[in-house]
């Protein structure tokens, strides 16, 4: 799911893109240094840790809620529906990626262009 983050510009993209951009800024910071690059890589690292912890908490709560279903077919249907809806929504251009080299809005397949 898209989350808002700031690394030089505001994007709405998955946490994986945030981690990817953070790694790029971190490598540039190691190679060249500079205050702004170190600042952006630190911002990215903090935001990645925050969103990872938040998604872990949400996944834990969702797993507890699904475990309350006594019937295994209901659990399978609940998980399958959630996975299908998340995947289907990722195929739509719901991600705002102004730092992309090709497009302002992306779907899952064009996220790392």
Secondary structure, DSSP 8 states (H G I E B T S, - for coil): --EEEESSSEEEE-HHHHHHHHHHHHHHHHHH--HHHHHHHHHHHHHHHHHHHHHHHHHHHHHHHHHT--SHHHHHHHHHHHHHHHHHHHTSS-EE-TT-SS-SEE-GGGTT-
